[in-house]
Amino acid sequence: MRRSSRLLLIGLSLGLAYVMRMQPFVGGMLLVSVGLLIYGHFRYGAVPAAFRAARNGRLGAAQAALEESASDWLAPAMVAYAEWVRAVLAEADGRLLAAADHMERADVDALRRNDRAVLRATRAAVMARLNDRAGAEEALEAARELQPTGKAAAIVARVSKDLAAL
């Protein structure tokens, strides 16, 4: 959700809470919703939207969404996902060293296990493109140690196969 939409919802909710102040239950519920919107604005920002946009190849939208998030207040998982989006953007610009650095900063326990495995496998692919075979093998082994499942396991296997072919 874009920042302007969140702010509009907060404003509308506050306005309705003021109008409904004679009905304490409804006004109270609206104030609770405002509190949740404000909490979500600072703890999550637009990082989930940026991550979805990057995953779908909409890099301009990912960059715009990422710029809307105040990183000082983000939850640890959101900071990690924001770093991952920055890595995707750096890789798309051809800045492979910066992409590898962002991926290293994104690799934290706050990420889900399968996401960490995909991140590590992607880092292995970037390291291979940088001609760092040892770094690529290390990142790929770290991805395998997480024992990913489903699509994440397929991604790790594909990167493993591609790396073996080099």
DRENDOTI-97459 format. One record per residue (C-alpha): residue number from 1; residue in three letters; x, y negated, z. Coordinates in Angstrom, 1 decimal. Layout:
REM DRENDOTI-97459
<pt nr="NUM" rest="ALA" xx="X" yy="Y" zz="Z"/>
...
//
This chain:
REM DRENDOTI-97459
<pt nr="1" rest="MET" xx="0.0" yy="0.0" zz="0.0"/>
<pt nr="2" rest="ARG" xx="1.4" yy="-3.4" zz="-1.0"/>
<pt nr="3" rest="ARG" xx="2.3" yy="-5.9" zz="1.7"/>
<pt nr="4" rest="SER" xx="-0.4" yy="-8.4" zz="0.5"/>
<pt nr="5" rest="SER" xx="-3.1" yy="-5.6" zz="0.7"/>
<pt nr="6" rest="ARG" xx="-2.0" yy="-4.7" zz="4.3"/>
<pt nr="7" rest="LEU" xx="-2.0" yy="-8.4" zz="5.3"/>
<pt nr="8" rest="LEU" xx="-5.5" yy="-8.8" zz="3.7"/>
<pt nr="9" rest="LEU" xx="-6.8" yy="-5.8" zz="5.7"/>
<pt nr="10" rest="ILE" xx="-5.3" yy="-7.1" zz="8.9"/>
<pt nr="11" rest="GLY" xx="-6.9" yy="-10.6" zz="8.3"/>
<pt nr="12" rest="LEU" xx="-10.3" yy="-9.1" zz="7.4"/>
<pt nr="13" rest="SER" xx="-10.2" yy="-6.8" zz="10.5"/>
<pt nr="14" rest="LEU" xx="-9.3" yy="-9.7" zz="12.7"/>
<pt nr="15" rest="GLY" xx="-12.0" yy="-11.8" zz="11.2"/>
<pt nr="16" rest="LEU" xx="-14.6" yy="-9.1" zz="11.6"/>
<pt nr="17" rest="ALA" xx="-13.5" yy="-8.5" zz="15.2"/>
<pt nr="18" rest="TYR" xx="-14.0" yy="-12.2" zz="15.9"/>
<pt nr="19" rest="VAL" xx="-17.5" yy="-12.1" zz="14.3"/>
<pt nr="20" rest="MET" xx="-18.4" yy="-8.9" zz="16.1"/>
<pt nr="21" rest="ARG" xx="-17.1" yy="-10.1" zz="19.5"/>
<pt nr="22" rest="MET" xx="-20.7" yy="-9.9" zz="20.8"/>
<pt nr="23" rest="GLN" xx="-20.6" yy="-6.2" zz="20.2"/>
<pt nr="24" rest="PRO" xx="-17.6" yy="-5.1" zz="22.2"/>
<pt nr="25" rest="PHE" xx="-17.4" yy="-1.6" zz="20.9"/>
<pt nr="26" rest="VAL" xx="-17.3" yy="-2.6" zz="17.2"/>
<pt nr="27" rest="GLY" xx="-14.9" yy="-5.5" zz="17.9"/>
<pt nr="28" rest="GLY" xx="-12.7" yy="-3.2" zz="20.0"/>
<pt nr="29" rest="MET" xx="-12.5" yy="-0.6" zz="17.2"/>
<pt nr="30" rest="LEU" xx="-11.6" yy="-3.3" zz="14.7"/>
<pt nr="31" rest="LEU" xx="-8.8" yy="-4.6" zz="17.0"/>
<pt nr="32" rest="VAL" xx="-7.5" yy="-1.0" zz="17.4"/>
<pt nr="33" rest="SER" xx="-7.5" yy="-0.7" zz="13.6"/>
<pt nr="34" rest="VAL" xx="-5.6" yy="-4.0" zz="13.3"/>
<pt nr="35" rest="GLY" xx="-3.0" yy="-2.6" zz="15.8"/>
<pt nr="36" rest="LEU" xx="-2.6" yy="0.5" zz="13.8"/>
<pt nr="37" rest="LEU" xx="-2.2" yy="-1.5" zz="10.6"/>
<pt nr="38" rest="ILE" xx="0.4" yy="-3.7" zz="12.2"/>
<pt nr="39" rest="TYR" xx="2.3" yy="-0.7" zz="13.6"/>
<pt nr="40" rest="GLY" xx="2.3" yy="1.0" zz="10.2"/>
<pt nr="41" rest="HIS" xx="3.5" yy="-2.1" zz="8.5"/>
<pt nr="42" rest="PHE" xx="6.6" yy="-2.3" zz="10.7"/>
<pt nr="43" rest="ARG" xx="7.3" yy="1.4" zz="11.2"/>
<pt nr="44" rest="TYR" xx="6.7" yy="2.7" zz="7.7"/>
<pt nr="45" rest="GLY" xx="6.6" yy="-0.4" zz="5.4"/>
<pt nr="46" rest="ALA" xx="6.4" yy="0.3" zz="1.8"/>
<pt nr="47" rest="VAL" xx="9.0" yy="3.1" zz="1.9"/>
<pt nr="48" rest="PRO" xx="6.5" yy="6.0" zz="1.2"/>
<pt nr="49" rest="ALA" xx="5.3" yy="4.1" zz="-1.9"/>
<pt nr="50" rest="ALA" xx="8.9" yy="3.4" zz="-3.0"/>
<pt nr="51" rest="PHE" xx="9.7" yy="7.1" zz="-2.6"/>
<pt nr="52" rest="ARG" xx="6.7" yy="8.2" zz="-4.6"/>
<pt nr="53" rest="ALA" xx="7.5" yy="5.7" zz="-7.3"/>
<pt nr="54" rest="ALA" xx="11.1" yy="6.9" zz="-7.5"/>
<pt nr="55" rest="ARG" xx="10.1" yy="10.5" zz="-7.6"/>
<pt nr="56" rest="ASN" xx="7.7" yy="9.7" zz="-10.5"/>
<pt nr="57" rest="GLY" xx="10.5" yy="7.8" zz="-12.4"/>
<pt nr="58" rest="ARG" xx="9.0" yy="4.4" zz="-11.9"/>
<pt nr="59" rest="LEU" xx="12.2" yy="2.8" zz="-10.7"/>
<pt nr="60" rest="GLY" xx="11.1" yy="-0.8" zz="-11.1"/>
<pt nr="61" rest="ALA" xx="8.1" yy="-0.1" zz="-8.8"/>
<pt nr="62" rest="ALA" xx="10.4" yy="1.7" zz="-6.4"/>
<pt nr="63" rest="GLN" xx="12.8" yy="-1.3" zz="-6.2"/>
<pt nr="64" rest="ALA" xx="9.9" yy="-3.7" zz="-5.7"/>
<pt nr="65" rest="ALA" xx="8.3" yy="-1.6" zz="-2.9"/>
<pt nr="66" rest="LEU" xx="11.7" yy="-1.1" zz="-1.2"/>
<pt nr="67" rest="GLU" xx="12.2" yy="-4.9" zz="-1.1"/>
<pt nr="68" rest="GLU" xx="8.9" yy="-5.3" zz="0.8"/>
<pt nr="69" rest="SER" xx="10.1" yy="-3.3" zz="3.7"/>
<pt nr="70" rest="ALA" xx="11.8" yy="-4.9" zz="6.7"/>
<pt nr="71" rest="SER" xx="14.4" yy="-2.3" zz="7.5"/>
<pt nr="72" rest="ASP" xx="15.0" yy="-3.5" zz="11.1"/>
<pt nr="73" rest="TRP" xx="11.8" yy="-2.0" zz="12.3"/>
<pt nr="74" rest="LEU" xx="11.5" yy="1.2" zz="10.3"/>
<pt nr="75" rest="ALA" xx="11.2" yy="4.6" zz="11.8"/>
<pt nr="76" rest="PRO" xx="14.4" yy="6.8" zz="11.4"/>
<pt nr="77" rest="ALA" xx="12.7" yy="9.0" zz="8.8"/>
<pt nr="78" rest="MET" xx="11.7" yy="5.9" zz="6.8"/>
<pt nr="79" rest="VAL" xx="15.2" yy="4.5" zz="6.9"/>
<pt nr="80" rest="ALA" xx="16.4" yy="7.9" zz="5.5"/>
<pt nr="81" rest="TYR" xx="13.9" yy="7.9" zz="2.8"/>
<pt nr="82" rest="ALA" xx="14.7" yy="4.2" zz="1.9"/>
<pt nr="83" rest="GLU" xx="18.4" yy="5.2" zz="1.6"/>
<pt nr="84" rest="TRP" xx="17.4" yy="8.1" zz="-0.7"/>
<pt nr="85" rest="VAL" xx="15.5" yy="5.6" zz="-2.9"/>
<pt nr="86" rest="ARG" xx="18.5" yy="3.4" zz="-2.9"/>
<pt nr="87" rest="ALA" xx="20.6" yy="6.4" zz="-4.0"/>
<pt nr="88" rest="VAL" xx="18.2" yy="7.1" zz="-6.9"/>
<pt nr="89" rest="LEU" xx="18.4" yy="3.5" zz="-8.0"/>
<pt nr="90" rest="ALA" xx="22.2" yy="3.5" zz="-7.8"/>
<pt nr="91" rest="GLU" xx="22.4" yy="6.7" zz="-9.8"/>
<pt nr="92" rest="ALA" xx="20.1" yy="5.3" zz="-12.4"/>
<pt nr="93" rest="ASP" xx="22.4" yy="2.2" zz="-12.7"/>
<pt nr="94" rest="GLY" xx="25.4" yy="4.5" zz="-13.2"/>
<pt nr="95" rest="ARG" xx="26.9" yy="3.7" zz="-9.7"/>
<pt nr="96" rest="LEU" xx="27.5" yy="7.3" zz="-8.7"/>
<pt nr="97" rest="LEU" xx="29.8" yy="6.5" zz="-5.8"/>
<pt nr="98" rest="ALA" xx="27.2" yy="4.2" zz="-4.3"/>
<pt nr="99" rest="ALA" xx="24.5" yy="6.9" zz="-4.9"/>
<pt nr="100" rest="ALA" xx="26.6" yy="9.5" zz="-3.1"/>
<pt nr="101" rest="ASP" xx="27.2" yy="7.1" zz="-0.2"/>
<pt nr="102" rest="HIS" xx="23.4" yy="6.3" zz="0.1"/>
<pt nr="103" rest="MET" xx="22.7" yy="10.1" zz="0.0"/>
<pt nr="104" rest="GLU" xx="25.1" yy="10.7" zz="2.8"/>
<pt nr="105" rest="ARG" xx="23.5" yy="8.0" zz="4.9"/>
<pt nr="106" rest="ALA" xx="20.0" yy="9.5" zz="4.1"/>
<pt nr="107" rest="ASP" xx="21.0" yy="13.0" zz="5.3"/>
<pt nr="108" rest="VAL" xx="19.6" yy="12.8" zz="8.9"/>
<pt nr="109" rest="ASP" xx="17.6" yy="15.2" zz="11.0"/>
<pt nr="110" rest="ALA" xx="14.6" yy="12.9" zz="10.7"/>
<pt nr="111" rest="LEU" xx="14.0" yy="14.2" zz="7.1"/>
<pt nr="112" rest="ARG" xx="11.9" yy="17.3" zz="6.6"/>
<pt nr="113" rest="ARG" xx="14.0" yy="20.5" zz="6.0"/>
<pt nr="114" rest="ASN" xx="13.1" yy="21.0" zz="2.4"/>
<pt nr="115" rest="ASP" xx="13.6" yy="17.3" zz="1.6"/>
<pt nr="116" rest="ARG" xx="17.1" yy="17.5" zz="3.2"/>
<pt nr="117" rest="ALA" xx="17.9" yy="20.5" zz="1.1"/>
<pt nr="118" rest="VAL" xx="16.8" yy="18.7" zz="-2.1"/>
<pt nr="119" rest="LEU" xx="18.8" yy="15.6" zz="-1.0"/>
<pt nr="120" rest="ARG" xx="21.9" yy="17.7" zz="-0.4"/>
<pt nr="121" rest="ALA" xx="21.5" yy="19.6" zz="-3.7"/>
<pt nr="122" rest="THR" xx="21.1" yy="16.3" zz="-5.5"/>
<pt nr="123" rest="ARG" xx="24.2" yy="15.0" zz="-3.8"/>
<pt nr="124" rest="ALA" xx="26.1" yy="18.1" zz="-5.0"/>
<pt nr="125" rest="ALA" xx="25.0" yy="17.3" zz="-8.6"/>
<pt nr="126" rest="VAL" xx="26.2" yy="13.7" zz="-8.2"/>
<pt nr="127" rest="MET" xx="29.5" yy="14.9" zz="-6.7"/>
<pt nr="128" rest="ALA" xx="29.9" yy="17.2" zz="-9.7"/>
<pt nr="129" rest="ARG" xx="29.4" yy="14.3" zz="-12.0"/>
<pt nr="130" rest="LEU" xx="32.1" yy="12.5" zz="-10.1"/>
<pt nr="131" rest="ASN" xx="34.4" yy="15.5" zz="-10.7"/>
<pt nr="132" rest="ASP" xx="34.6" yy="16.3" zz="-7.0"/>
<pt nr="133" rest="ARG" xx="34.1" yy="20.0" zz="-7.2"/>
<pt nr="134" rest="ALA" xx="35.0" yy="20.6" zz="-3.5"/>
<pt nr="135" rest="GLY" xx="32.5" yy="17.9" zz="-2.4"/>
<pt nr="136" rest="ALA" xx="29.8" yy="19.4" zz="-4.7"/>
<pt nr="137" rest="GLU" xx="30.4" yy="22.9" zz="-3.3"/>
<pt nr="138" rest="GLU" xx="30.2" yy="21.6" zz="0.3"/>
<pt nr="139" rest="ALA" xx="27.0" yy="19.7" zz="-0.3"/>
<pt nr="140" rest="LEU" xx="25.4" yy="22.7" zz="-2.1"/>
<pt nr="141" rest="GLU" xx="26.4" yy="25.0" zz="0.7"/>
<pt nr="142" rest="ALA" xx="24.9" yy="22.6" zz="3.2"/>
<pt nr="143" rest="ALA" xx="21.7" yy="22.7" zz="1.2"/>
<pt nr="144" rest="ARG" xx="21.6" yy="26.5" zz="1.2"/>
<pt nr="145" rest="GLU" xx="22.2" yy="26.6" zz="5.0"/>
<pt nr="146" rest="LEU" xx="18.8" yy="24.9" zz="5.4"/>
<pt nr="147" rest="GLN" xx="17.1" yy="27.8" zz="3.8"/>
<pt nr="148" rest="PRO" xx="14.7" yy="25.8" zz="1.7"/>
<pt nr="149" rest="THR" xx="11.4" yy="27.2" zz="0.5"/>
<pt nr="150" rest="GLY" xx="9.1" yy="26.7" zz="-2.5"/>
<pt nr="151" rest="LYS" xx="10.1" yy="24.0" zz="-5.0"/>
<pt nr="152" rest="ALA" xx="13.0" yy="22.9" zz="-2.9"/>
<pt nr="153" rest="ALA" xx="14.5" yy="26.4" zz="-3.1"/>
<pt nr="154" rest="ALA" xx="14.1" yy="26.3" zz="-6.9"/>
<pt nr="155" rest="ILE" xx="15.9" yy="23.0" zz="-7.1"/>
<pt nr="156" rest="VAL" xx="18.8" yy="24.2" zz="-5.0"/>
<pt nr="157" rest="ALA" xx="19.0" yy="27.4" zz="-7.1"/>
<pt nr="158" rest="ARG" xx="19.0" yy="25.3" zz="-10.3"/>
<pt nr="159" rest="VAL" xx="21.8" yy="23.0" zz="-9.1"/>
<pt nr="160" rest="SER" xx="23.8" yy="26.1" zz="-8.0"/>
<pt nr="161" rest="LYS" xx="23.4" yy="27.6" zz="-11.4"/>
<pt nr="162" rest="ASP" xx="24.4" yy="24.3" zz="-13.1"/>
<pt nr="163" rest="LEU" xx="27.4" yy="24.0" zz="-10.8"/>
<pt nr="164" rest="ALA" xx="28.5" yy="27.5" zz="-11.5"/>
<pt nr="165" rest="ALA" xx="28.4" yy="26.8" zz="-15.2"/>
<pt nr="166" rest="LEU" xx="30.9" yy="23.9" zz="-14.9"/>
//
